[in-house]
Amino acid sequence: MGAIVLVAIGGFMLLEGLMWAIAPTAMRSAYNQMMRQVSDRDLHIGGAISVFIGTCLFAFGAKLILQ
């Protein structure tokens, strides 16, 4: 299970980094355009959900390691 999570996170970071390395101007434009369409409230909610999920995954992973 842990290896799958590492591969998924690593793959995401690889693809995201590759996009920024190949076309930084296009990525900046896409991010700016997207951010204009999202309200601050939605960003707060999305961030809070992300923190909750990240904390749960971190705690679960730590529990598996410490067993």
Secondary structure as GFF3:
##gff-version 3
##sequence-region A 1 67
A	DSSP	alpha_helix	2	22	.	.	.	ID=ss1
A	DSSP	alpha_helix	24	37	.	.	.	ID=ss2
A	DSSP	alpha_helix	40	66	.	.	.	ID=ss3
###
